[in-house]
Amino acid sequence: EYDAHVYKERHLVECFFAKLKSFRRIATRYDKLAATFRANVMLAACLIWLQ
């Protein structure tokens, strides 16, 4: 048995990370500073959300 609601939310998060990995800069982590990396992740998340 499993909780369908939890599974549905987990699936959404996993799909989001898969979409984030399509951005090469994030997948390979070119940025050395954590703040720069976070800014790029936020930018990619906005671009994914706008699609």
PQR file of N, CA, C, O and H, with PARSE charges and radii, in Angstrom:
ATOM      1  N   GLU A   1       0.829  -1.187   0.000 -0.4000 1.5000
ATOM      2  CA  GLU A   1       0.000   0.000   0.000 -0.0000 2.0000
ATOM      3  C   GLU A   1       0.872   1.249   0.000  0.5500 1.7000
ATOM      4  O   GLU A   1       2.013   1.231   0.463 -0.5500 1.4000
ATOM      5  N   TYR A   2       0.319   2.321  -0.522 -0.4000 1.5000
ATOM      6  CA  TYR A   2       1.017   3.598  -0.538 -0.0000 2.0000
ATOM      7  C   TYR A   2      -0.003   4.721  -0.455  0.5500 1.7000
ATOM      8  O   TYR A   2      -1.184   4.537  -0.751 -0.5500 1.4000
ATOM      9  H   TYR A   2      -0.607   2.336  -0.898  0.4000 1.0000
ATOM     10  N   ASP A   3       0.470   5.869  -0.052 -0.4000 1.5000
ATOM     11  CA  ASP A   3      -0.367   7.057   0.035 -0.0000 2.0000
ATOM     12  C   ASP A   3      -0.323   7.772  -1.308  0.5500 1.7000
ATOM     13  O   ASP A   3       0.713   8.306  -1.703 -0.5500 1.4000
ATOM     14  H   ASP A   3       1.429   6.019   0.189  0.4000 1.0000
ATOM     15  N   ALA A   4      -1.438   7.779  -1.998 -0.4000 1.5000
ATOM     16  CA  ALA A   4      -1.485   8.346  -3.352 -0.0000 2.0000
ATOM     17  C   ALA A   4      -1.154   9.840  -3.353  0.5500 1.7000
ATOM     18  O   ALA A   4      -0.511  10.334  -4.280 -0.5500 1.4000
ATOM     19  H   ALA A   4      -2.280   7.346  -1.677  0.4000 1.0000
ATOM     20  N   HIS A   5      -1.589  10.552  -2.324 -0.4000 1.5000
ATOM     21  CA  HIS A   5      -1.333  11.996  -2.263 -0.0000 2.0000
ATOM     22  C   HIS A   5       0.164  12.275  -2.138  0.5500 1.7000
ATOM     23  O   HIS A   5       0.687  13.145  -2.834 -0.5500 1.4000
ATOM     24  H   HIS A   5      -2.111  10.151  -1.572  0.4000 1.0000
ATOM     25  N   VAL A   6       0.846  11.562  -1.278 -0.4000 1.5000
ATOM     26  CA  VAL A   6       2.292  11.744  -1.101 -0.0000 2.0000
ATOM     27  C   VAL A   6       3.030  11.353  -2.377  0.5500 1.7000
ATOM     28  O   VAL A   6       3.971  12.035  -2.781 -0.5500 1.4000
ATOM     29  H   VAL A   6       0.420  10.855  -0.713  0.4000 1.0000
ATOM     30  N   TYR A   7       2.614  10.272  -3.006 -0.4000 1.5000
ATOM     31  CA  TYR A   7       3.245   9.827  -4.242 -0.0000 2.0000
ATOM     32  C   TYR A   7       3.098  10.873  -5.340  0.5500 1.7000
ATOM     33  O   TYR A   7       4.038  11.122  -6.096 -0.5500 1.4000
ATOM     34  H   TYR A   7       1.849   9.718  -2.678  0.4000 1.0000
ATOM     35  N   LYS A   8       1.922  11.485  -5.429 -0.4000 1.5000
ATOM     36  CA  LYS A   8       1.667  12.505  -6.448 -0.0000 2.0000
ATOM     37  C   LYS A   8       2.582  13.719  -6.243  0.5500 1.7000
ATOM     38  O   LYS A   8       3.147  14.242  -7.204 -0.5500 1.4000
ATOM     39  H   LYS A   8       1.158  11.284  -4.815  0.4000 1.0000
ATOM     40  N   GLU A   9       2.725  14.160  -5.000 -0.4000 1.5000
ATOM     41  CA  GLU A   9       3.600  15.296  -4.713 -0.0000 2.0000
ATOM     42  C   GLU A   9       5.062  14.948  -4.985  0.5500 1.7000
ATOM     43  O   GLU A   9       5.807  15.766  -5.524 -0.5500 1.4000
ATOM     44  H   GLU A   9       2.267  13.735  -4.219  0.4000 1.0000
ATOM     45  N   ARG A  10       5.468  13.746  -4.615 -0.4000 1.5000
ATOM     46  CA  ARG A  10       6.849  13.319  -4.853 -0.0000 2.0000
ATOM     47  C   ARG A  10       7.140  13.265  -6.347  0.5500 1.7000
ATOM     48  O   ARG A  10       8.227  13.639  -6.788 -0.5500 1.4000
ATOM     49  H   ARG A  10       4.863  13.082  -4.176  0.4000 1.0000
ATOM     50  N   HIS A  11       6.165  12.799  -7.123 -0.4000 1.5000
ATOM     51  CA  HIS A  11       6.339  12.716  -8.568 -0.0000 2.0000
ATOM     52  C   HIS A  11       6.534  14.115  -9.164  0.5500 1.7000
ATOM     53  O   HIS A  11       7.362  14.290 -10.058 -0.5500 1.4000
ATOM     54  H   HIS A  11       5.282  12.495  -6.764  0.4000 1.0000
ATOM     55  N   LEU A  12       5.789  15.102  -8.685 -0.4000 1.5000
ATOM     56  CA  LEU A  12       5.940  16.469  -9.172 -0.0000 2.0000
ATOM     57  C   LEU A  12       7.341  17.005  -8.901  0.5500 1.7000
ATOM     58  O   LEU A  12       7.940  17.656  -9.757 -0.5500 1.4000
ATOM     59  H   LEU A  12       5.116  14.959  -7.959  0.4000 1.0000
ATOM     60  N   VAL A  13       7.859  16.730  -7.713 -0.4000 1.5000
ATOM     61  CA  VAL A  13       9.201  17.191  -7.358 -0.0000 2.0000
ATOM     62  C   VAL A  13      10.246  16.500  -8.226  0.5500 1.7000
ATOM     63  O   VAL A  13      11.176  17.148  -8.705 -0.5500 1.4000
ATOM     64  H   VAL A  13       7.373  16.201  -7.017  0.4000 1.0000
ATOM     65  N   GLU A  14      10.104  15.201  -8.434 -0.4000 1.5000
ATOM     66  CA  GLU A  14      11.062  14.464  -9.266 -0.0000 2.0000
ATOM     67  C   GLU A  14      11.037  14.954 -10.707  0.5500 1.7000
ATOM     68  O   GLU A  14      12.087  15.060 -11.341 -0.5500 1.4000
ATOM     69  H   GLU A  14       9.348  14.675  -8.045  0.4000 1.0000
ATOM     70  N   CYS A  15       9.871  15.249 -11.226 -0.4000 1.5000
ATOM     71  CA  CYS A  15       9.767  15.782 -12.593 -0.0000 2.0000
ATOM     72  C   CYS A  15      10.404  17.164 -12.693  0.5500 1.7000
ATOM     73  O   CYS A  15      11.033  17.494 -13.698 -0.5500 1.4000
ATOM     74  H   CYS A  15       9.018  15.163 -10.711  0.4000 1.0000
ATOM     75  N   PHE A  16      10.236  17.974 -11.638 -0.4000 1.5000
ATOM     76  CA  PHE A  16      10.852  19.300 -11.638 -0.0000 2.0000
ATOM     77  C   PHE A  16      12.377  19.198 -11.671  0.5500 1.7000
ATOM     78  O   PHE A  16      13.031  19.923 -12.421 -0.5500 1.4000
ATOM     79  H   PHE A  16       9.725  17.705 -10.822  0.4000 1.0000
ATOM     80  N   PHE A  17      12.948  18.297 -10.858 -0.4000 1.5000
ATOM     81  CA  PHE A  17      14.396  18.121 -10.872 -0.0000 2.0000
ATOM     82  C   PHE A  17      14.880  17.601 -12.221  0.5500 1.7000
ATOM     83  O   PHE A  17      15.969  17.965 -12.664 -0.5500 1.4000
ATOM     84  H   PHE A  17      12.417  17.708 -10.249  0.4000 1.0000
ATOM     85  N   ALA A  18      14.104  16.769 -12.868 -0.4000 1.5000
ATOM     86  CA  ALA A  18      14.482  16.279 -14.191 -0.0000 2.0000
ATOM     87  C   ALA A  18      14.509  17.442 -15.201  0.5500 1.7000
ATOM     88  O   ALA A  18      15.386  17.502 -16.063 -0.5500 1.4000
ATOM     89  H   ALA A  18      13.220  16.472 -12.508  0.4000 1.0000
ATOM     90  N   LYS A  19      13.554  18.347 -15.084 -0.4000 1.5000
ATOM     91  CA  LYS A  19      13.539  19.510 -15.971 -0.0000 2.0000
ATOM     92  C   LYS A  19      14.704  20.452 -15.667  0.5500 1.7000
ATOM     93  O   LYS A  19      15.284  21.046 -16.575 -0.5500 1.4000
ATOM     94  H   LYS A  19      12.842  18.298 -14.384  0.4000 1.0000
ATOM     95  N   LEU A  20      15.041  20.582 -14.378 -0.4000 1.5000
ATOM     96  CA  LEU A  20      16.179  21.432 -13.999 -0.0000 2.0000
ATOM     97  C   LEU A  20      17.478  20.900 -14.579  0.5500 1.7000
ATOM     98  O   LEU A  20      18.356  21.676 -14.956 -0.5500 1.4000
ATOM     99  H   LEU A  20      14.570  20.099 -13.641  0.4000 1.0000
ATOM    100  N   LYS A  21      17.604  19.592 -14.651 -0.4000 1.5000
ATOM    101  CA  LYS A  21      18.831  18.988 -15.162 -0.0000 2.0000
ATOM    102  C   LYS A  21      19.033  19.255 -16.649  0.5500 1.7000
ATOM    103  O   LYS A  21      20.135  19.069 -17.165 -0.5500 1.4000
ATOM    104  H   LYS A  21      16.890  18.962 -14.344  0.4000 1.0000
ATOM    105  N   SER A  22      17.983  19.690 -17.341 -0.4000 1.5000
ATOM    106  CA  SER A  22      18.127  20.004 -18.757 -0.0000 2.0000
ATOM    107  C   SER A  22      18.927  21.298 -18.958  0.5500 1.7000
ATOM    108  O   SER A  22      19.423  21.559 -20.053 -0.5500 1.4000
ATOM    109  H   SER A  22      17.088  19.841 -16.921  0.4000 1.0000
ATOM    110  N   PHE A  23      19.049  22.102 -17.901 -0.4000 1.5000
ATOM    111  CA  PHE A  23      19.880  23.295 -17.958 -0.0000 2.0000
ATOM    112  C   PHE A  23      21.306  22.881 -17.635  0.5500 1.7000
ATOM    113  O   PHE A  23      21.611  22.506 -16.503 -0.5500 1.4000
ATOM    114  H   PHE A  23      18.646  21.890 -17.011  0.4000 1.0000
ATOM    115  N   ARG A  24      22.168  22.950 -18.623 -0.4000 1.5000
ATOM    116  CA  ARG A  24      23.535  22.429 -18.484 -0.0000 2.0000
ATOM    117  C   ARG A  24      24.314  23.115 -17.371  0.5500 1.7000
ATOM    118  O   ARG A  24      25.068  22.466 -16.646 -0.5500 1.4000
ATOM    119  H   ARG A  24      21.920  23.254 -19.542  0.4000 1.0000
ATOM    120  N   ARG A  25      24.138  24.407 -17.236 -0.4000 1.5000
ATOM    121  CA  ARG A  25      24.870  25.156 -16.215 -0.0000 2.0000
ATOM    122  C   ARG A  25      24.543  24.666 -14.809  0.5500 1.7000
ATOM    123  O   ARG A  25      25.408  24.677 -13.933 -0.5500 1.4000
ATOM    124  H   ARG A  25      23.525  24.935 -17.825  0.4000 1.0000
ATOM    125  N   ILE A  26      23.327  24.246 -14.591 -0.4000 1.5000
ATOM    126  CA  ILE A  26      22.923  23.755 -13.274 -0.0000 2.0000
ATOM    127  C   ILE A  26      23.348  22.307 -13.085  0.5500 1.7000
ATOM    128  O   ILE A  26      23.814  21.929 -12.010 -0.5500 1.4000
ATOM    129  H   ILE A  26      22.624  24.237 -15.302  0.4000 1.0000
ATOM    130  N   ALA A  27      23.192  21.502 -14.115 -0.4000 1.5000
ATOM    131  CA  ALA A  27      23.517  20.079 -14.002 -0.0000 2.0000
ATOM    132  C   ALA A  27      25.002  19.860 -13.746  0.5500 1.7000
ATOM    133  O   ALA A  27      25.374  18.938 -13.020 -0.5500 1.4000
ATOM    134  H   ALA A  27      22.814  21.809 -14.988  0.4000 1.0000
ATOM    135  N   THR A  28      25.864  20.702 -14.339 -0.4000 1.5000
ATOM    136  CA  THR A  28      27.299  20.516 -14.178 -0.0000 2.0000
ATOM    137  C   THR A  28      27.882  21.396 -13.079  0.5500 1.7000
ATOM    138  O   THR A  28      29.052  21.253 -12.725 -0.5500 1.4000
ATOM    139  H   THR A  28      25.562  21.450 -14.930  0.4000 1.0000
ATOM    140  N   ARG A  29      27.082  22.295 -12.543 -0.4000 1.5000
ATOM    141  CA  ARG A  29      27.472  23.200 -11.458 -0.0000 2.0000
ATOM    142  C   ARG A  29      28.751  23.954 -11.788  0.5500 1.7000
ATOM    143  O   ARG A  29      29.781  23.768 -11.142 -0.5500 1.4000
ATOM    144  H   ARG A  29      26.131  22.411 -12.831  0.4000 1.0000
ATOM    145  N   TYR A  30      28.671  24.809 -12.802 -0.4000 1.5000
ATOM    146  CA  TYR A  30      29.802  25.645 -13.201 -0.0000 2.0000
ATOM    147  C   TYR A  30      30.122  26.707 -12.150  0.5500 1.7000
ATOM    148  O   TYR A  30      31.279  27.091 -11.978 -0.5500 1.4000
ATOM    149  H   TYR A  30      27.833  24.960 -13.327  0.4000 1.0000
ATOM    150  N   ASP A  31      29.101  27.170 -11.458 -0.4000 1.5000
ATOM    151  CA  ASP A  31      29.290  28.279 -10.522 -0.0000 2.0000
ATOM    152  C   ASP A  31      30.009  27.818  -9.261  0.5500 1.7000
ATOM    153  O   ASP A  31      29.699  26.765  -8.704 -0.5500 1.4000
ATOM    154  H   ASP A  31      28.162  26.857 -11.598  0.4000 1.0000
ATOM    155  N   LYS A  32      30.963  28.613  -8.825 -0.4000 1.5000
ATOM    156  CA  LYS A  32      31.720  28.264  -7.625 -0.0000 2.0000
ATOM    157  C   LYS A  32      31.057  28.806  -6.360  0.5500 1.7000
ATOM    158  O   LYS A  32      31.174  28.206  -5.291 -0.5500 1.4000
ATOM    159  H   LYS A  32      31.215  29.468  -9.278  0.4000 1.0000
ATOM    160  N   LEU A  33      30.369  29.927  -6.477 -0.4000 1.5000
ATOM    161  CA  LEU A  33      29.719  30.521  -5.318 -0.0000 2.0000
ATOM    162  C   LEU A  33      28.302  29.985  -5.153  0.5500 1.7000
ATOM    163  O   LEU A  33      27.568  29.825  -6.129 -0.5500 1.4000
ATOM    164  H   LEU A  33      30.274  30.414  -7.345  0.4000 1.0000
ATOM    165  N   ALA A  34      27.934  29.715  -3.925 -0.4000 1.5000
ATOM    166  CA  ALA A  34      26.598  29.182  -3.640 -0.0000 2.0000
ATOM    167  C   ALA A  34      25.508  30.178  -4.032  0.5500 1.7000
ATOM    168  O   ALA A  34      24.449  29.782  -4.519 -0.5500 1.4000
ATOM    169  H   ALA A  34      28.530  29.845  -3.132  0.4000 1.0000
ATOM    170  N   ALA A  35      25.765  31.457  -3.823 -0.4000 1.5000
ATOM    171  CA  ALA A  35      24.772  32.478  -4.161 -0.0000 2.0000
ATOM    172  C   ALA A  35      24.522  32.535  -5.664  0.5500 1.7000
ATOM    173  O   ALA A  35      23.383  32.703  -6.098 -0.5500 1.4000
ATOM    174  H   ALA A  35      26.625  31.779  -3.428  0.4000 1.0000
ATOM    175  N   THR A  36      25.569  32.397  -6.450 -0.4000 1.5000
ATOM    176  CA  THR A  36      25.428  32.412  -7.905 -0.0000 2.0000
ATOM    177  C   THR A  36      24.686  31.168  -8.378  0.5500 1.7000
ATOM    178  O   THR A  36      23.827  31.248  -9.256 -0.5500 1.4000
ATOM    179  H   THR A  36      26.494  32.261  -6.097  0.4000 1.0000
ATOM    180  N   PHE A  37      25.015  30.030  -7.800 -0.4000 1.5000
ATOM    181  CA  PHE A  37      24.331  28.785  -8.158 -0.0000 2.0000
ATOM    182  C   PHE A  37      22.851  28.880  -7.825  0.5500 1.7000
ATOM    183  O   PHE A  37      22.003  28.483  -8.624 -0.5500 1.4000
ATOM    184  H   PHE A  37      25.713  29.965  -7.086  0.4000 1.0000
ATOM    185  N   ARG A  38      22.541  29.409  -6.639 -0.4000 1.5000
ATOM    186  CA  ARG A  38      21.137  29.549  -6.226 -0.0000 2.0000
ATOM    187  C   ARG A  38      20.392  30.491  -7.175  0.5500 1.7000
ATOM    188  O   ARG A  38      19.243  30.225  -7.527 -0.5500 1.4000
ATOM    189  H   ARG A  38      23.230  29.731  -5.990  0.4000 1.0000
ATOM    190  N   ALA A  39      21.021  31.569  -7.584 -0.4000 1.5000
ATOM    191  CA  ALA A  39      20.393  32.511  -8.504 -0.0000 2.0000
ATOM    192  C   ALA A  39      20.093  31.840  -9.846  0.5500 1.7000
ATOM    193  O   ALA A  39      19.038  32.075 -10.434 -0.5500 1.4000
ATOM    194  H   ALA A  39      21.954  31.785  -7.298  0.4000 1.0000
ATOM    195  N   ASN A  40      21.009  31.013 -10.327 -0.4000 1.5000
ATOM    196  CA  ASN A  40      20.777  30.301 -11.585 -0.0000 2.0000
ATOM    197  C   ASN A  40      19.659  29.274 -11.458  0.5500 1.7000
ATOM    198  O   ASN A  40      18.874  29.084 -12.386 -0.5500 1.4000
ATOM    199  H   ASN A  40      21.866  30.822  -9.849  0.4000 1.0000
ATOM    200  N   VAL A  41      19.590  28.611 -10.304 -0.4000 1.5000
ATOM    201  CA  VAL A  41      18.497  27.655 -10.078 -0.0000 2.0000
ATOM    202  C   VAL A  41      17.162  28.388 -10.051  0.5500 1.7000
ATOM    203  O   VAL A  41      16.178  27.902 -10.609 -0.5500 1.4000
ATOM    204  H   VAL A  41      20.228  28.765  -9.549  0.4000 1.0000
ATOM    205  N   MET A  42      17.119  29.544  -9.413 -0.4000 1.5000
ATOM    206  CA  MET A  42      15.883  30.326  -9.365 -0.0000 2.0000
ATOM    207  C   MET A  42      15.479  30.810 -10.758  0.5500 1.7000
ATOM    208  O   MET A  42      14.299  30.794 -11.109 -0.5500 1.4000
ATOM    209  H   MET A  42      17.918  29.939  -8.959  0.4000 1.0000
ATOM    210  N   LEU A  43      16.459  31.238 -11.544 -0.4000 1.5000
ATOM    211  CA  LEU A  43      16.177  31.672 -12.909 -0.0000 2.0000
ATOM    212  C   LEU A  43      15.634  30.510 -13.746  0.5500 1.7000
ATOM    213  O   LEU A  43      14.661  30.674 -14.482 -0.5500 1.4000
ATOM    214  H   LEU A  43      17.418  31.251 -11.259  0.4000 1.0000
ATOM    215  N   ALA A  44      16.260  29.349 -13.632 -0.4000 1.5000
ATOM    216  CA  ALA A  44      15.789  28.170 -14.377 -0.0000 2.0000
ATOM    217  C   ALA A  44      14.393  27.770 -13.920  0.5500 1.7000
ATOM    218  O   ALA A  44      13.555  27.389 -14.738 -0.5500 1.4000
ATOM    219  H   ALA A  44      17.051  29.216 -13.034  0.4000 1.0000
ATOM    220  N   ALA A  45      14.139  27.855 -12.617 -0.4000 1.5000
ATOM    221  CA  ALA A  45      12.811  27.520 -12.106 -0.0000 2.0000
ATOM    222  C   ALA A  45      11.754  28.470 -12.667  0.5500 1.7000
ATOM    223  O   ALA A  45      10.648  28.045 -13.002 -0.5500 1.4000
ATOM    224  H   ALA A  45      14.820  28.164 -11.953  0.4000 1.0000
ATOM    225  N   CYS A  46      12.092  29.741 -12.768 -0.4000 1.5000
ATOM    226  CA  CYS A  46      11.155  30.708 -13.358 -0.0000 2.0000
ATOM    227  C   CYS A  46      10.890  30.406 -14.830  0.5500 1.7000
ATOM    228  O   CYS A  46       9.756  30.499 -15.301 -0.5500 1.4000
ATOM    229  H   CYS A  46      12.990  30.086 -12.496  0.4000 1.0000
ATOM    230  N   LEU A  47      11.949  30.046 -15.543 -0.4000 1.5000
ATOM    231  CA  LEU A  47      11.777  29.715 -16.965 -0.0000 2.0000
ATOM    232  C   LEU A  47      10.920  28.454 -17.141  0.5500 1.7000
ATOM    233  O   LEU A  47      10.101  28.384 -18.058 -0.5500 1.4000
ATOM    234  H   LEU A  47      12.869  29.971 -15.160  0.4000 1.0000
ATOM    235  N   ILE A  48      11.107  27.475 -16.278 -0.4000 1.5000
ATOM    236  CA  ILE A  48      10.286  26.261 -16.330 -0.0000 2.0000
ATOM    237  C   ILE A  48       8.829  26.609 -16.006  0.5500 1.7000
ATOM    238  O   ILE A  48       7.909  26.112 -16.655 -0.5500 1.4000
ATOM    239  H   ILE A  48      11.773  27.532 -15.534  0.4000 1.0000
ATOM    240  N   TRP A  49       8.631  27.453 -15.013 -0.4000 1.5000
ATOM    241  CA  TRP A  49       7.280  27.826 -14.593 -0.0000 2.0000
ATOM    242  C   TRP A  49       6.552  28.590 -15.709  0.5500 1.7000
ATOM    243  O   TRP A  49       5.340  28.448 -15.871 -0.5500 1.4000
ATOM    244  H   TRP A  49       9.379  27.857 -14.486  0.4000 1.0000
ATOM    245  N   LEU A  50       7.291  29.396 -16.472 -0.4000 1.5000
ATOM    246  CA  LEU A  50       6.681  30.200 -17.535 -0.0000 2.0000
ATOM    247  C   LEU A  50       6.322  29.378 -18.782  0.5500 1.7000
ATOM    248  O   LEU A  50       5.533  29.828 -19.612 -0.5500 1.4000
ATOM    249  H   LEU A  50       8.275  29.512 -16.341  0.4000 1.0000
ATOM    250  N   GLN A  51       6.885  28.205 -18.910 -0.4000 1.5000
ATOM    251  CA  GLN A  51       6.591  27.395 -20.111 -0.0000 2.0000
ATOM    252  C   GLN A  51       5.215  26.875 -20.126  0.5500 1.7000
ATOM    253  O   GLN A  51       4.826  26.182 -21.066 -0.5500 1.4000
ATOM    254  H   GLN A  51       7.526  27.839 -18.235  0.4000 1.0000
TER
END
